[in-house]
Amino acid sequence: MPLIKLTSKRQATFPAEVCRQLGVSPGDTLELSAIRHRAEAVWILKAAKLQRPSWLGCLSKYAKNAPEPWSRERHGEATARAMAKESGK
């Protein structure tokens, strides 16, 4: 049975085999759940399924640095220029 030792800062290193079985890698988040089994506290450990932000919401950090606000007209003009450049016109 693999053992896990806590450091003074309550950090733990999981054996590689345990990480492979859990399907986790460095930086992933784990979820702990406590249950009672035969009058004893037992902890269940599993990989957390974090809800990822939508790709559109991720763009907001770039929008803050935009030189001017986005507009449909400006987007259309930029797309037309890019297509013309690709076609060699």
trRosetta pair geometry for C-beta under 8 A, 3 or more apart (Angstrom, degrees):
i j d omega theta_ij theta_ji phi_ij phi_ji
2 14 7.9 58 141 -166 142 66
2 15 4.5 -110 -146 8 141 144
2 17 6.8 -172 -62 67 143 111
2 18 5.6 -124 69 -49 163 120
4 12 4.9 33 172 -167 116 124
4 13 7.1 -174 -144 68 84 48
4 14 6.2 -17 -106 -101 122 58
4 15 7.6 -117 -80 -15 83 83
5 12 7.1 164 77 -130 34 80
5 13 7.7 -3 55 38 76 87
6 10 5.4 -15 -169 -135 122 44
6 11 6.9 132 -156 60 67 32
6 12 5.4 -44 -96 -77 64 90
7 10 7.0 -69 66 5 68 12
7 11 4.6 -5 34 53 116 87
7 12 7.5 -160 0 -71 79 40
14 18 4.8 -111 173 82 105 126
14 19 5.3 124 105 -54 120 92
14 22 7.9 -23 156 15 156 140
15 18 4.7 93 63 3 84 104
15 19 7.2 -155 95 -4 45 86
16 19 5.6 -57 -151 38 35 112
16 20 6.3 37 152 -21 69 104
17 20 5.6 -50 -147 34 33 113
17 21 6.4 30 155 -16 65 106
18 21 5.8 -57 -149 38 30 109
18 22 6.3 22 154 -11 66 110
19 22 5.8 -60 -143 44 30 106
19 24 5.2 -99 -154 72 78 82
19 25 6.7 92 173 -90 122 42
20 23 7.4 28 179 -74 31 39
22 30 7.4 -12 176 -112 150 109
22 45 7.1 -48 -107 124 134 99
22 46 6.9 -177 -145 -141 99 42
22 47 5.5 139 164 -46 94 96
23 47 5.7 -66 77 -28 92 152
24 28 4.1 -144 -155 74 94 150
24 30 6.5 -12 -99 -76 165 94
24 47 5.0 -178 -69 -98 103 108
25 28 5.7 99 52 -17 52 117
28 47 6.2 -35 163 -140 132 100
28 48 7.6 165 166 40 84 85
29 47 7.6 97 81 -165 55 61
29 48 4.2 -42 104 42 100 131
29 50 6.0 77 42 -46 135 122
30 45 5.8 -1 177 -168 123 93
30 46 7.0 153 -159 80 76 27
30 47 6.3 -61 -110 -106 63 39
30 48 6.1 162 -146 -19 8 94
31 45 7.4 152 78 -153 49 45
31 46 5.4 -23 60 68 97 79
31 47 7.2 30 12 120 92 14
31 48 4.2 120 -41 -84 100 86
32 43 5.5 -19 -162 -170 101 112
32 44 7.1 144 -158 74 48 52
32 45 5.8 -14 -101 -98 71 70
33 43 7.0 145 72 -159 41 60
33 44 4.5 -17 61 57 96 104
33 46 7.7 0 5 16 108 104
34 41 5.9 -23 -161 -163 107 99
34 42 7.4 139 -156 74 56 41
34 43 5.7 -32 -97 -100 63 70
34 44 7.8 -163 -75 16 16 78
35 41 7.8 142 77 -154 35 52
35 42 5.4 -29 69 67 84 92
35 43 7.9 153 22 -98 71 23
35 44 6.3 39 1 -18 113 111
36 39 6.7 6 -177 -109 106 20
36 40 7.0 139 -157 64 63 32
36 41 6.5 -40 -101 -95 63 49
36 42 7.3 125 -130 18 14 86
37 40 5.8 -37 72 63 71 85
37 42 4.5 7 16 -3 119 137
53 57 4.4 -106 170 85 113 128
53 58 5.6 140 98 -58 117 82
54 57 4.7 95 58 5 82 102
54 58 7.2 -141 97 -10 46 86
55 58 5.5 -51 -154 28 38 118
55 59 7.2 46 149 -29 63 97
56 59 5.9 -48 -164 17 38 115
57 60 6.1 -25 -172 -9 48 114
58 61 7.1 -39 177 16 51 103
59 62 5.4 -57 -167 40 62 111
59 63 6.1 69 137 -32 82 101
60 63 5.3 -49 -145 29 39 118
60 64 7.0 51 156 -29 64 93
61 64 6.2 -42 -162 16 34 114
61 65 7.9 16 149 -3 57 103
62 65 6.1 -67 -164 41 44 102
62 66 7.1 67 140 -51 70 89
63 66 5.3 -25 -156 -12 45 121
63 70 6.9 -62 -130 -18 105 119
66 69 7.0 100 102 -98 131 24
66 70 6.7 -50 -177 -48 169 82
68 74 7.7 -165 94 -111 116 167
70 74 6.7 -144 -157 68 47 124
70 75 6.6 37 -169 -53 93 108
71 74 4.4 88 58 9 90 104
71 75 6.8 -156 89 -7 46 86
72 75 5.7 -56 -149 37 30 113
72 76 6.3 32 153 -20 65 106
73 76 5.7 -56 -150 36 30 111
73 77 6.4 29 153 -18 65 106
74 77 5.7 -54 -147 37 32 111
74 78 6.3 31 155 -18 65 107
75 78 5.8 -56 -147 37 29 110
75 79 6.3 29 154 -19 64 107
76 79 5.7 -55 -146 37 30 111
76 80 6.3 31 155 -20 65 106
77 80 5.7 -54 -147 36 31 112
77 81 6.4 31 154 -19 65 104
78 81 5.8 -52 -148 35 32 111
78 82 6.4 30 154 -18 64 107
79 82 5.8 -56 -148 37 31 110
79 83 6.3 28 155 -17 66 107
80 83 5.9 -55 -145 38 30 108
80 84 6.3 30 155 -19 64 108
81 84 5.8 -57 -147 37 29 111
81 85 6.3 32 154 -22 64 107
82 85 5.7 -53 -148 34 31 113
82 86 6.5 31 154 -19 63 105
83 86 5.7 -54 -149 36 33 112
83 87 6.4 20 157 -10 66 109
84 87 6.0 -63 -145 43 30 102
84 89 4.6 -84 -163 71 84 103
85 88 7.8 40 178 -71 29 25
85 89 7.9 -87 -64 54 21 65
